[in-house]
């Protein structure tokens, strides 16, 4: 959701800049597509930098979840081996 917020913020800024003529508005009828593509290109590196902490925290949660699942799977396997 935060990445969508960064994109929407960039879309608003690029749209305002195009509206006031500070950046080219596109060729012919391509203005909406131009604004969306430019906002997408700008928001990608911004979200990579701005959301680094959230990405690291999410990665840590995923790693912990996978390690827990592996531990439960190993425990289940050892129980099955003990029965036979």
N, C-alpha and C positions, 0 to 999 in steps of 0.2 A: 504494500500500500504506500510505503514511503517513496518508492521509485515512481509510482504513478503521480504522487504529489510533486516530485521534482519535475516530471514531464509536464504536468499541468502548469506549474509555475513558469517553466521555459516557454510553453505555448502561449501563455498570457503575455510574457515579455516580448517574444518575437512578434506576436500579433500586434501589439502596441507599436513596436518599432516599424513594422510594415505599414500600419495605418497612418503613422505620422511621416512616412517617407524617409526614415533614416536608413532603412535597408530596402533593396529592390523588392517590389511586391510580386514578382514573378513575370512570366510571359503570357500575355493574353488572359485566359480564364483560369490559369493555374495557381492563382493566389492561395486558396485554402490548402492545396496539396503542398505548395512551396513552404508555407508557414509550418505545417505539420512535420514535414521532413526536416526542416531546419531545426525545429524544436527537438525532434528526436535525436539528431546529430549532436546537439548541444547538451541535452540531458544525459546522454550515455556516459561521457567522461565525468560529468558533474556527480552523477549518482555513484559512479565507481569510487570517487574520492570522498564524497560526503557521507556515504553509507558504509564506509569501511568497518567501523566499530560494530554496527548491527550485523554485517555479514560475518565477521569473526565470531560474534556471540552465537549466531545461528549455526555456524559450522561446529562450534564446540558442543552445542546441544545435540546435533546430529551424531557427532562422534561418540558422545556419551551414550546416546540411545543405541547405536550400533554395537558398542562394547557390551552394554547390558544384554542385548539380544544374543550376542555371541556367548556370553556367560551362561544365560539360561539354556541355550541350545547345548552347550557342553555339559551342563548339569543333567539335562534330560538324556543325553547320550550315555553318560556314565551310569545313570539309573537303569537304562535299558540293557547295558552290557552286564550289570550286576545280576539281573534277573536270569539271564540265559546261563 
